[in-house]
């Protein structure tokens, strides 16, 4: 499902104009990105899941083609962790 599909689905279910739904969906995504990137805060949506920041430590990797080693710097990654109730619903279906 794409963002356009989500917008169409919400517009059809609620009767709200697609233009208005697009603004809301874009604003929702921008708020989550802003919270993770700039404020460094995780986003918790009860019953759905959490958008969290995972920290990856620095590590040494190996390029087997050139037989060399390289260092990968420590970095943060965005991640989604589904809520327990959401996982249970998926298991039961």
N, CA, C and O atoms as a printed pandas DataFrame, in Angstrom:
     atom_number atom_name residue_name chain_id  residue_number  x_coord  y_coord  z_coord
0              1         N          UNK        A               1    0.844   -1.174    0.000
1              2        CA          UNK        A               1    0.000    0.000    0.000
2              3         C          UNK        A               1    0.890    1.238    0.000
3              4         O          UNK        A               1    1.832    1.338    0.786
4              5         N          UNK        A               2    0.587    2.161   -0.873
5              6        CA          UNK        A               2    1.379    3.385   -0.975
6              7         C          UNK        A               2    0.700    4.529   -0.220
7              8         O          UNK        A               2   -0.420    4.389    0.271
8              9         N          UNK        A               3    1.394    5.650   -0.138
9             10        CA          UNK        A               3    0.823    6.822    0.521
10            11         C          UNK        A               3   -0.444    7.275   -0.200
11            12         O          UNK        A               3   -1.415    7.674    0.444
12            13         N          UNK        A               4   -0.440    7.217   -1.523
13            14        CA          UNK        A               4   -1.628    7.596   -2.298
14            15         C          UNK        A               4   -2.796    6.664   -1.983
15            16         O          UNK        A               4   -3.939    7.112   -1.893
16            17         N          UNK        A               5   -2.516    5.378   -1.817
17            18        CA          UNK        A               5   -3.568    4.421   -1.462
18            19         C          UNK        A               5   -4.148    4.735   -0.088
19            20         O          UNK        A               5   -5.359    4.659    0.115
20            21         N          UNK        A               6   -3.284    5.084    0.845
21            22        CA          UNK        A               6   -3.743    5.439    2.191
22            23         C          UNK        A               6   -4.632    6.671    2.137
23            24         O          UNK        A               6   -5.683    6.711    2.777
24            25         N          UNK        A               7   -4.216    7.672    1.379
25            26        CA          UNK        A               7   -4.998    8.907    1.249
26            27         C          UNK        A               7   -6.355    8.608    0.634
27            28         O          UNK        A               7   -7.375    9.108    1.110
28            29         N          UNK        A               8   -6.381    7.795   -0.423
29            30        CA          UNK        A               8   -7.653    7.434   -1.054
30            31         C          UNK        A               8   -8.557    6.672   -0.094
31            32         O          UNK        A               8   -9.761    6.927   -0.044
32            33         N          UNK        A               9   -7.996    5.751    0.660
33            34        CA          UNK        A               9   -8.776    4.950    1.606
34            35         C          UNK        A               9   -9.395    5.829    2.691
35            36         O          UNK        A               9  -10.576    5.688    3.011
36            37         N          UNK        A              10   -8.599    6.732    3.252
37            38        CA          UNK        A              10   -9.109    7.625    4.296
38            39         C          UNK        A              10  -10.179    8.551    3.727
39            40         O          UNK        A              10  -11.208    8.774    4.364
40            41         N          UNK        A              11   -9.943    9.087    2.539
41            42        CA          UNK        A              11  -10.916    9.979    1.913
42            43         C          UNK        A              11  -12.230    9.256    1.655
43            44         O          UNK        A              11  -13.302    9.827    1.857
44            45         N          UNK        A              12  -12.158    8.015    1.213
45            46        CA          UNK        A              12  -13.383    7.255    0.950
46            47         C          UNK        A              12  -14.131    6.903    2.225
47            48         O          UNK        A              12  -15.361    6.947    2.250
48            49         N          UNK        A              13  -13.412    6.555    3.279
49            50        CA          UNK        A              13  -14.048    6.168    4.544
50            51         C          UNK        A              13  -14.653    7.349    5.286
51            52         O          UNK        A              13  -15.704    7.215    5.913
52            53         N          UNK        A              14  -14.001    8.506    5.222
53            54        CA          UNK        A              14  -14.449    9.657    6.020
54            55         C          UNK        A              14  -15.287   10.646    5.233
55            56         O          UNK        A              14  -16.046   11.413    5.826
56            57         N          UNK        A              15  -15.170   10.650    3.917
57            58        CA          UNK        A              15  -15.891   11.635    3.112
58            59         C          UNK        A              15  -15.195   12.982    3.058
59            60         O          UNK        A              15  -15.759   13.945    2.538
60            61         N          UNK        A              16  -13.993   13.068    3.579
61            62        CA          UNK        A              16  -13.207   14.300    3.550
62            63         C          UNK        A              16  -12.493   14.385    2.197
63            64         O          UNK        A              16  -12.116   13.363    1.623
64            65         N          UNK        A              17  -12.311   15.600    1.697
65            66        CA          UNK        A              17  -11.658   15.799    0.404
66            67         C          UNK        A              17  -10.223   15.274    0.431
67            68         O          UNK        A              17   -9.532   15.378    1.445
68            69         N          UNK        A              18   -9.785   14.707   -0.697
69            70        CA          UNK        A              18   -8.439   14.146   -0.780
70            71         C          UNK        A              18   -7.367   15.189   -0.484
71            72         O          UNK        A              18   -6.336   14.877    0.112
72            73         N          UNK        A              19   -7.615   16.427   -0.901
73            74        CA          UNK        A              19   -6.642   17.494   -0.656
74            75         C          UNK        A              19   -6.425   17.693    0.843
75            76         O          UNK        A              19   -5.292   17.864    1.293
76            77         N          UNK        A              20   -7.516   17.672    1.613
77            78        CA          UNK        A              20   -7.414   17.850    3.061
78            79         C          UNK        A              20   -6.749   16.643    3.721
79            80         O          UNK        A              20   -5.942   16.795    4.638
80            81         N          UNK        A              21   -7.089   15.452    3.252
81            82        CA          UNK        A              21   -6.487   14.241    3.798
82            83         C          UNK        A              21   -4.990   14.225    3.510
83            84         O          UNK        A              21   -4.199   13.819    4.361
84            85         N          UNK        A              22   -4.598   14.664    2.318
85            86        CA          UNK        A              22   -3.187   14.719    1.950
86            87         C          UNK        A              22   -2.420   15.627    2.895
87            88         O          UNK        A              22   -1.319   15.286    3.327
88            89         N          UNK        A              23   -2.986   16.774    3.216
89            90        CA          UNK        A              23   -2.325   17.705    4.139
90            91         C          UNK        A              23   -2.143   17.057    5.511
91            92         O          UNK        A              23   -1.086   17.188    6.128
92            93         N          UNK        A              24   -3.167   16.363    5.982
93            94        CA          UNK        A              24   -3.093   15.735    7.302
94            95         C          UNK        A              24   -2.049   14.613    7.314
95            96         O          UNK        A              24   -1.250   14.520    8.245
96            97         N          UNK        A              25   -2.056   13.767    6.289
97            98        CA          UNK        A              25   -1.099   12.655    6.236
98            99         C          UNK        A              25    0.332   13.191    6.135
99           100         O          UNK        A              25    1.224   12.705    6.830
100          101         N          UNK        A              26    0.554   14.177    5.283
101          102        CA          UNK        A              26    1.892   14.772    5.151
102          103         C          UNK        A              26    2.343   15.401    6.467
103          104         O          UNK        A              26    3.503   15.269    6.857
104          105         N          UNK        A              27    1.421   16.086    7.153
105          106        CA          UNK        A              27    1.744   16.710    8.431
106          107         C          UNK        A              27    2.069   15.652    9.483
107          108         O          UNK        A              27    2.990   15.829   10.280
108          109         N          UNK        A              28    1.317   14.558    9.487
109          110        CA          UNK        A              28    1.567   13.456   10.426
110          111         C          UNK        A              28    2.970   12.895   10.220
111          112         O          UNK        A              28    3.712   12.705   11.183
112          113         N          UNK        A              29    3.332   12.631    8.975
113          114        CA          UNK        A              29    4.654   12.077    8.684
114          115         C          UNK        A              29    5.758   13.079    9.015
115          116         O          UNK        A              29    6.809   12.692    9.526
116          117         N          UNK        A              30    5.535   14.344    8.733
117          118        CA          UNK        A              30    6.537   15.366    9.040
118          119         C          UNK        A              30    6.738   15.500   10.546
119          120         O          UNK        A              30    7.859   15.718   11.007
120          121         N          UNK        A              31    5.659   15.371   11.311
121          122        CA          UNK        A              31    5.763   15.460   12.765
122          123         C          UNK        A              31    6.583   14.307   13.330
123          124         O          UNK        A              31    7.398   14.500   14.233
124          125         N          UNK        A              32    6.365   13.106   12.795
125          126        CA          UNK        A              32    7.137   11.949   13.251
126          127         C          UNK        A              32    8.610   12.121   12.887
127          128         O          UNK        A              32    9.485   11.866   13.714
128          129         N          UNK        A              33    8.889   12.553   11.656
129          130        CA          UNK        A              33   10.279   12.770   11.239
130          131         C          UNK        A              33   10.947   13.829   12.095
131          132         O          UNK        A              33   12.089   13.657   12.523
132          133         N          UNK        A              34   10.242   14.925   12.349
133          134        CA          UNK        A              34   10.785   16.014   13.160
134          135         C          UNK        A              34   11.092   15.530   14.573
135          136         O          UNK        A              34   12.130   15.868   15.142
136          137         N          UNK        A              35   10.193   14.746   15.128
137          138        CA          UNK        A              35   10.400   14.240   16.480
138          139         C          UNK        A              35   11.632   13.348   16.544
139          140         O          UNK        A              35   12.418   13.444   17.487
140          141         N          UNK        A              36   11.808   12.488   15.559
141          142        CA          UNK        A              36   12.952   11.575   15.564
142          143         C          UNK        A              36   14.258   12.277   15.216
143          144         O          UNK        A              36   15.273   12.064   15.880
144          145         N          UNK        A              37   14.242   13.112   14.184
145          146        CA          UNK        A              37   15.476   13.723   13.694
146          147         C          UNK        A              37   15.955   14.893   14.538
147          148         O          UNK        A              37   17.116   14.936   14.943
148          149         N          UNK        A              38   15.074   15.829   14.800
149          150        CA          UNK        A              38   15.501   17.070   15.448
150          151         C          UNK        A              38   15.378   17.028   16.966
151          152         O          UNK        A              38   16.291   17.455   17.672
152          153         N          UNK        A              39   14.260   16.520   17.472
153          154        CA          UNK        A              39   14.054   16.500   18.915
154          155         C          UNK        A              39   14.644   15.263   19.572
155          156         O          UNK        A              39   14.801   15.218   20.792
156          157         N          UNK        A              40   14.975   14.243   18.752
157          158        CA          UNK        A              40   15.537   12.977   19.243
158          159         C          UNK        A              40   14.598   12.292   20.228
159          160         O          UNK        A              40   15.045   11.674   21.194
160          161         N          UNK        A              41   13.282   12.404   19.979
161          162        CA          UNK        A              41   12.265   11.780   20.815
162          163         C          UNK        A              41   11.618   10.629   20.056
163          164         O          UNK        A              41   11.431   10.702   18.841
164          165         N          UNK        A              42   11.282    9.575   20.775
165          166        CA          UNK        A              42   10.553    8.459   20.175
166          167         C          UNK        A              42    9.067    8.806   20.139
167          168         O          UNK        A              42    8.589    9.601   20.949
168          169         N          UNK        A              43    8.340    8.207   19.196
169          170        CA          UNK        A              43    6.910    8.463   19.036
170          171         C          UNK        A              43    6.165    7.180   19.389
171          172         O          UNK        A              43    6.410    6.134   18.788
172          173         N          UNK        A              44    5.253    7.257   20.366
173          174        CA          UNK        A              44    4.498    6.105   20.813
174          175         C          UNK        A              44    3.031    6.273   20.434
175          176         O          UNK        A              44    2.391    7.243   20.840
176          177         N          UNK        A              45    2.498    5.336   19.660
177          178        CA          UNK        A              45    1.094    5.338   19.262
178          179         C          UNK        A              45    0.443    4.108   19.886
179          180         O          UNK        A              45    0.621    2.988   19.407
180          181         N          UNK        A              46   -0.308    4.329   20.954
181          182        CA          UNK        A              46   -0.905    3.234   21.716
182          183         C          UNK        A              46   -1.772    2.357   20.819
183          184         O          UNK        A              46   -2.615    2.860   20.076
184          185         N          UNK        A              47   -1.562    1.055   20.890
185          186        CA          UNK        A              47   -2.330    0.098   20.115
186          187         C          UNK        A              47   -1.813   -0.106   18.698
187          188         O          UNK        A              47   -2.284   -1.000   17.995
188          189         N          UNK        A              48   -0.849    0.708   18.266
189          190        CA          UNK        A              48   -0.298    0.582   16.919
190          191         C          UNK        A              48    1.182    0.218   16.971
191          192         O          UNK        A              48    1.595   -0.809   16.432
192          193         N          UNK        A              49    1.976    1.064   17.623
193          194        CA          UNK        A              49    3.401    0.789   17.721
194          195         C          UNK        A              49    4.200    2.026   18.055
195          196         O          UNK        A              49    3.646    3.084   18.355
196          197         N          UNK        A              50    5.518    1.876   17.999
197          198        CA          UNK        A              50    6.425    2.962   18.356
198          199         C          UNK        A              50    7.447    3.181   17.258
199          200         O          UNK        A              50    7.991    2.230   16.697
200          201         N          UNK        A              51    7.698    4.434   16.963
201          202        CA          UNK        A              51    8.798    4.818   16.086
202          203         C          UNK        A              51    9.941    5.188   17.013
203          204         O          UNK        A              51    9.859    6.174   17.746
204          205         N          UNK        A              52   11.002    4.402   16.984
205          206        CA          UNK        A              52   12.081    4.589   17.937
206          207         C          UNK        A              52   13.403    4.814   17.205
207          208         O          UNK        A              52   13.521    4.559   16.006
208          209         N          UNK        A              53   14.381    5.292   17.949
209          210        CA          UNK        A              53   15.725    5.501   17.419
210          211         C          UNK        A              53   16.609    4.391   17.974
211          212         O          UNK        A              53   16.728    4.233   19.189
212          213         N          UNK        A              54   17.226    3.628   17.084
213          214        CA          UNK        A              54   18.153    2.579   17.495
214          215         C          UNK        A              54   19.576    3.056   17.246
215          216         O          UNK        A              54   19.893    3.580   16.178
216          217         N          UNK        A              55   20.422    2.869   18.239
217          218        CA          UNK        A              55   21.820    3.274   18.114
218          219         C          UNK        A              55   22.649    2.064   17.705
219          220         O          UNK        A              55   22.552    1.001   18.317
220          221         N          UNK        A              56   23.446    2.226   16.690
221          222        CA          UNK        A              56   24.363    1.187   16.243
222          223         C          UNK        A              56   25.778    1.614   16.616
223          224         O          UNK        A              56   26.216    2.708   16.259
224          225         N          UNK        A              57   26.476    0.763   17.321
225          226        CA          UNK        A              57   27.842    1.067   17.747
226          227         C          UNK        A              57   28.794    0.964   16.564
227          228         O          UNK        A              57   28.485    0.332   15.554
228          229         N          UNK        A              58   29.949    1.592   16.703
229          230        CA          UNK        A              58   30.986    1.498   15.669
230          231         C          UNK        A              58   31.461    0.054   15.580
231          232         O          UNK        A              58   31.519   -0.656   16.584
232          233         N          UNK        A              59   31.797   -0.370   14.368
233          234        CA          UNK        A              59   32.270   -1.747   14.208
234          235         C          UNK        A              59   33.255   -1.829   13.058
235          236         O          UNK        A              59   33.356   -0.924   12.230
236          237         N          UNK        A              60   33.965   -2.919   13.029
237          238        CA          UNK        A              60   34.917   -3.176   11.959
238          239         C          UNK        A              60   34.282   -4.161   10.985
239          240         O          UNK        A              60   33.777   -5.209   11.389
240          241         N          UNK        A              61   34.311   -3.817    9.702
241          242        CA          UNK        A              61   33.760   -4.679    8.657
242          243         C          UNK        A              61   34.888   -5.112    7.736
243          244         O          UNK        A              61   35.979   -4.543    7.744
244          245         N          UNK        A              62   34.602   -6.118    6.954
245          246        CA          UNK        A              62   35.629   -6.651    6.071
246          247         C          UNK        A              62   35.106   -6.724    4.649
247          248         O          UNK        A              62   34.018   -7.248    4.406
248          249         N          UNK        A              63   35.889   -6.192    3.698
249          250        CA          UNK        A              63   35.584   -6.300    2.279
250          251         C          UNK        A              63   36.319   -7.536    1.766
251          252         O          UNK        A              63   37.540   -7.518    1.607
252          253         N          UNK        A              64   35.572   -8.607    1.509
253          254        CA          UNK        A              64   36.228   -9.861    1.137
254          255         C          UNK        A              64   36.770   -9.838   -0.289
255          256         O          UNK        A              64   37.668  -10.614   -0.615
256          257         N          UNK        A              65   36.242   -8.966   -1.142
257          258        CA          UNK        A              65   36.749   -8.882   -2.509
258          259         C          UNK        A              65   38.143   -8.264   -2.557
259          260         O          UNK        A              65   39.004   -8.724   -3.306
260          261         N          UNK        A              66   38.361   -7.225   -1.757
261          262        CA          UNK        A              66   39.653   -6.546   -1.742
262          263         C          UNK        A              66   40.532   -7.000   -0.583
263          264         O          UNK        A              66   41.687   -6.588   -0.467
264          265         N          UNK        A              67   39.973   -7.856    0.277
265          266        CA          UNK        A              67   40.682   -8.351    1.444
266          267         C          UNK        A              67   41.199   -7.215    2.327
267          268         O          UNK        A              67   42.357   -7.204    2.744
268          269         N          UNK        A              68   40.309   -6.263    2.599
269          270        CA          UNK        A              68   40.652   -5.131    3.452
270          271         C          UNK        A              68   39.607   -5.013    4.561
271          272         O          UNK        A              68   38.506   -5.555    4.466
272          273         N          UNK        A              69   39.979   -4.304    5.593
273          274        CA          UNK        A              69   39.028   -4.023    6.667
274          275         C          UNK        A              69   38.736   -2.540    6.683
275          276         O          UNK        A              69   39.567   -1.722    6.287
276          277         N          UNK        A              70   37.549   -2.205    7.144
277          278        CA          UNK        A              70   37.155   -0.797    7.245
278          279         C          UNK        A              70   36.358   -0.614    8.525
279          280         O          UNK        A              70   35.810   -1.568    9.078
280          281         N          UNK        A              71   36.304    0.609    8.979
281          282        CA          UNK        A              71   35.568    0.929   10.187
282          283         C          UNK        A              71   34.264    1.614    9.806
283          284         O          UNK        A              71   34.246    2.568    9.028
284          285         N          UNK        A              72   33.186    1.111   10.365
285          286        CA          UNK        A              72   31.877    1.740   10.172
286          287         C          UNK        A              72   31.586    2.528   11.436
287          288         O          UNK        A              72   31.566    1.973   12.535
288          289         N          UNK        A              73   31.362    3.823   11.276
289          290        CA          UNK        A              73   31.140    4.706   12.412
290          291         C          UNK        A              73   29.829    4.374   13.117
291          292         O          UNK        A              73   28.930    3.767   12.535
292          293         N          UNK        A              74   29.739    4.785   14.387
293          294        CA          UNK        A              74   28.497    4.646   15.134
294          295         C          UNK        A              74   27.445    5.544   14.492
295          296         O          UNK        A              74   27.757    6.639   14.025
296          297         N          UNK        A              75   26.203    5.077   14.472
297          298        CA          UNK        A              75   25.129    5.861   13.858
298          299         C          UNK        A              75   23.786    5.452   14.442
299          300         O          UNK        A              75   23.660    4.405   15.076
300          301         N          UNK        A              76   22.796    6.288   14.220
301          302        CA          UNK        A              76   21.437    6.029   14.685
302          303         C          UNK        A              76   20.551    5.706   13.490
303          304         O          UNK        A              76   20.744    6.236   12.396
304          305         N          UNK        A              77   19.569    4.821   13.716
305          306        CA          UNK        A              77   18.630    4.429   12.677
306          307         C          UNK        A              77   17.207    4.547   13.195
307          308         O          UNK        A              77   16.949    4.229   14.356
308          309         N          UNK        A              78   16.284    4.996   12.363
309          310        CA          UNK        A              78   14.881    4.966   12.778
310          311         C          UNK        A              78   14.371    3.527   12.680
311          312         O          UNK        A              78   14.795    2.766   11.811
312          313         N          UNK        A              79   13.469    3.172   13.569
313          314        CA          UNK        A              79   12.927    1.827   13.576
314          315         C          UNK        A              79   11.476    1.873   14.040
315          316         O          UNK        A              79   11.070    2.782   14.763
316          317         N          UNK        A              80   10.701    0.876   13.610
317          318        CA          UNK        A              80    9.309    0.759   14.045
318          319         C          UNK        A              80    9.155   -0.523   14.827
319          320         O          UNK        A              80    9.581   -1.590   14.385
320          321         N          UNK        A              81    8.542   -0.413   15.996
321          322        CA          UNK        A              81    8.273   -1.591   16.818
322          323         C          UNK        A              81    6.766   -1.671   17.024
323          324         O          UNK        A              81    6.188   -0.789   17.660
324          325         N          UNK        A              82    6.115   -2.712   16.498
325          326        CA          UNK        A              82    4.661   -2.806   16.637
326          327         C          UNK        A              82    4.243   -3.070   18.086
327          328         O          UNK        A              82    4.988   -3.671   18.861
328          329         N          UNK        A              83    3.041   -2.611   18.434
329          330        CA          UNK        A              83    2.506   -2.831   19.775
330          331         C          UNK        A              83    2.153   -4.306   19.952
331          332         O          UNK        A              83    1.870   -5.005   18.978
332          333         N          UNK        A              84    2.171   -4.773   21.198
333          334        CA          UNK        A              84    1.862   -6.174   21.478
334          335         C          UNK        A              84    0.464   -6.550   20.984
335          336         O          UNK        A              84    0.271   -7.635   20.437
336          337         N          UNK        A              85   -0.507   -5.658   21.176
337          338        CA          UNK        A              85   -1.870   -5.956   20.737
338          339         C          UNK        A              85   -1.943   -6.074   19.215
339          340         O          UNK        A              85   -2.702   -6.890   18.691
340          341         N          UNK        A              86   -1.169   -5.274   18.516
341          342        CA          UNK        A              86   -1.114   -5.330   17.053
342          343         C          UNK        A              86   -0.497   -6.650   16.594
343          344         O          UNK        A              86   -0.987   -7.273   15.652
344          345         N          UNK        A              87    0.568   -7.072   17.255
345          346        CA          UNK        A              87    1.217   -8.333   16.922
346          347         C          UNK        A              87    0.267   -9.504   17.169
347          348         O          UNK        A              87    0.195  -10.429   16.361
348          349         N          UNK        A              88   -0.456   -9.462   18.280
349          350        CA          UNK        A              88   -1.416  -10.527   18.596
350          351         C          UNK        A              88   -2.524  -10.599   17.548
351          352         O          UNK        A              88   -2.944  -11.694   17.171
352          353         N          UNK        A              89   -2.995   -9.470   17.080
353          354        CA          UNK        A              89   -4.016   -9.465   16.026
354          355         C          UNK        A              89   -3.485  -10.108   14.748
355          356         O          UNK        A              89   -4.208  -10.846   14.079
356          357         N          UNK        A              90   -2.223   -9.831   14.403
357          358        CA          UNK        A              90   -1.637  -10.418   13.213
358          359         C          UNK        A              90   -1.483  -11.928   13.365
359          360         O          UNK        A              90   -1.678  -12.669   12.402
360          361         N          UNK        A              91   -1.136  -12.389   14.556
361          362        CA          UNK        A              91   -0.965  -13.823   14.787
362          363         C          UNK        A              91   -2.288  -14.569   14.712
363          364         O          UNK        A              91   -2.339  -15.705   14.242
364          365         N          UNK        A              92   -3.358  -13.931   15.175
365          366        CA          UNK        A              92   -4.654  -14.593   15.229
366          367         C          UNK        A              92   -5.366  -14.650   13.890
367          368         O          UNK        A              92   -6.328  -15.404   13.745
368          369         N          UNK        A              93   -4.928  -13.886   12.919
369          370        CA          UNK        A              93   -5.620  -13.893   11.619
370          371         C          UNK        A              93   -4.995  -14.817   10.650
371          372         O          UNK        A              93   -5.463  -14.932    9.517
